[in-house]
Amino acid sequence: MAAIKGLDVLIKVGSTVVGGQRNASLEMSAETIDTTVKTTGGWASKITGIKSWTSSCDGVYFLDDAGLQAAQTAFMNGTEVKLDFSNSSGLAYSGQAVITSMSVEAGQEDIVSYTISFEGTGALTTTPGK
């Protein structure tokens, strides 16, 4: 079993890597539907309901970064983007998303950085390995 280095996992908007990334995350969740009745022995009973996913990345802000520019344009226009969370070894998650927040930070003793948050608008597809 081969481990995957976080360094190798990148977020792409469309086919363009959002540059300067330092961190990337992907969260999948499912709501539950209560099916508890009097005959479940005093224990809650649940089934899976609606699934959703979110993703985020942060990094160093580069003015000429095409991926960051694509994300900013999509945010300003309120358009969906195709998001890929992947590495070159076969880990791959992909889906349509809207950008729910973008921030730029410029600390006095730090480099200018960004944070972008995405929310999935449909199914997330996955290829967990080759």
N, C-alpha and C positions, 0 to 999 in steps of 0.2 A: 504494500500500500504506500503510495507516494504522497507526501504532504505537499500542500500548495502554499507558496510564499505569498503573503498579502501584497508584497511589493509588485507582484506580477498581475494583480487583478486591477482592471481599469474600468471606468464608466465612459461609455461613448454616447454621444447624442447624434442620432443617425449613424453614420459610419465614421464620425470624427471623434477622436479621443478628446475629452475635456482635459487640457494640459495642466501641468503643475500640481497634479493630485498628490496629496499626502495620505488621505484616508478615503475609503469608500465603504458604504454599508448597504445591505439589502435586508429588509424585514418582511416576512410573510406572516399573515395572521388569518384566523378564521373566527367568525362569530359563532355562538352556539345558540341552539333553540332548545328551550326547556321542554322535555317530554315527561316530566315527573307526574306520576299519578299515585293514588293511595296504595296501590299494590307494588310499588317499587321498594318496599321494605324500609321506608324512612330515609332513603338515599335519593339524591338528585339524579335524574337521568337526562342526558343531553344527546343531541345529534348536531353534526356540523352544519352550519348555515353559510352565509356569504363569506367568501374569501377575499382578501385584499392584500396589497403589497405597497411598500414605500421604499425609497432608496435615497441616499444622500452622498455627497462628496464634498471635500474641502481641499484647499491647496493654495499654492502661490499664484497670485494674480499676474498674468502676462498680458499686456495690451494687445499683442498680435496673435493670441491663441484662437484658432478658428473654432474649436469646440466650445470654449467659453463664450465666444461671440454668438454662436448658434443658440446656446442656451439663453443668453440675454435677449436675443431677438424673439425666440419662442415665448419667453416670459412676458415681454412687452406687448406682443401681439395676442397673447392668450391662446396660443396654438399647442396642440399635442406634439410630442417628440417621440421618436423610437429610441428607447433606452436599452443599451446592452451593458451588462455587468459580467465581465468575462476576463479570461486570460488565454494565452496562446496554446495551452496544454489541453484544452477541452472543457474547462468549467465555463458554462455559458447560461445566463439567464437573460431573457429578452421580453420586452413588452412596450405597449404604448403608455405614455405618462404625461401628466401636466406638471409644470414646475410650480410648486406652491410657495416657495420662498427663495430669495437670493439675498445674500448679504456680502458686503465688502468691508473689511476691517483694515484700518491703517494706524496701528499703534506707533507711538513716538519712537520706541526702541525695537521695532519689529518690521518685517517685510510686509507689504500689502498682501492680504489673503482674501479668499472668498469661501463661501459655503452655499451649496445649492441643495434644495430638497425637492424630491419628485414624489408624486402619488400616482400609482397605476390606475389606468382607466379601463382595464379589461384583464384578460387572462395573462398570466406570466408563464412563458414557456421556458423549459429548462433542458439542458444537456449536461448532466453531472460529470461526464468524463468520456473519454474516447473508448 
